[in-house]
Amino acid sequence: MMYLCINLTGALMMDSQIFSFSSPSVIFEQLSIIFALPRLFLASFTLVLLFFPTGSFERMEEEGDVATAFTMAHILSNIPISRGGPTSLVIYDIHALQDRFYFGDHVLPCFETGIPLLKRRLHQLPDAENISIAFPDDGAWKRFYKQLQHFSHDCVQ
């Protein structure tokens, strides 16, 4: 089984090599590696995205806007099938839950969250009762405020 992991900054890590998955200048190289691995007779292939770099661009609010979340999901949906079947695509804290419907049938998307780990760590802090969560925008607040209700929160724009 081969795991490919993208870290919190969107960097691709494989065999101690780090690549910037979110940089347009190298994304073709990254996708080339991802598309080549399943064809190397792997028993199974799992791609872990700790950050879905285009996931916050799923809305088109003005004429000319491009919904890049759908485009990236469409590209990743075409990862070749490995010897053991479709690629498992694990994505942490995807920006919008409706993004799950952007993926095709050739990958098995699984959506996870790191919020329980964050909450556990915040509760361990000495001043845990004085923590406020600041959300960068209304969309982030709508997506995560229910999971962080124990803490006070603000939407900072």
Buried (B, 14 or more C-beta within 10 A) or exposed (E): EBEBBBBEEBBBBBEEEEBBBBEEEEBEBBBEEBBEBBEEEBEBBBBBBBBBBBBBBBEEEEEEEEBBBBBBBEBBBEBBEBEBEBBBBBBBBBBBEEBEEBBEEBBEBEBBEEBEEBBEEBEEEEEEEEBEBEBEEEBBBEBBBEBBEEBEBEBEE
